Amino acid sequence: MGNSIPPPFSPFDFGNWRRLAQADPDRFELLRRNALAGFIESRTDTRLEGFQRGIDQERGRAGTPLLACVAIAEMLRNKVGDLQGALDSIDTEDGSHGGSTATGSAQHGGATILPFRRP
């Protein structure tokens, strides 16, 4: 395919991608999308495509790269919160881990799991 990632960009080299973004933003965006699509297609988890779509929507809405980073960081924080909620519900259902302790953390197989709460 004519728009595939050229060898200098595989493996990932931040300097090459940065230079391309500065010199030819349209080409950068095309190659970025192709690289992400290739990665997502190589995985069996279909949720990645939806998650990437959400990231792209946030980037489009944000207006600036900084605001896009803030919005995407918020998305990731919410996902971590969702995972914590799922873990808490598993603990509640099977009762094997006893939920949170008085210090706000839970013990799981010798590891301390810290709670992530939404503000």
Summary of the structure (lengths in Angstrom):
residues: 119
radius of gyration: 19.6
end to end distance: 46.4
largest distance: 59.0
contacts: 242
relative contact order: 0.06
helix: 64%
strand: 5%
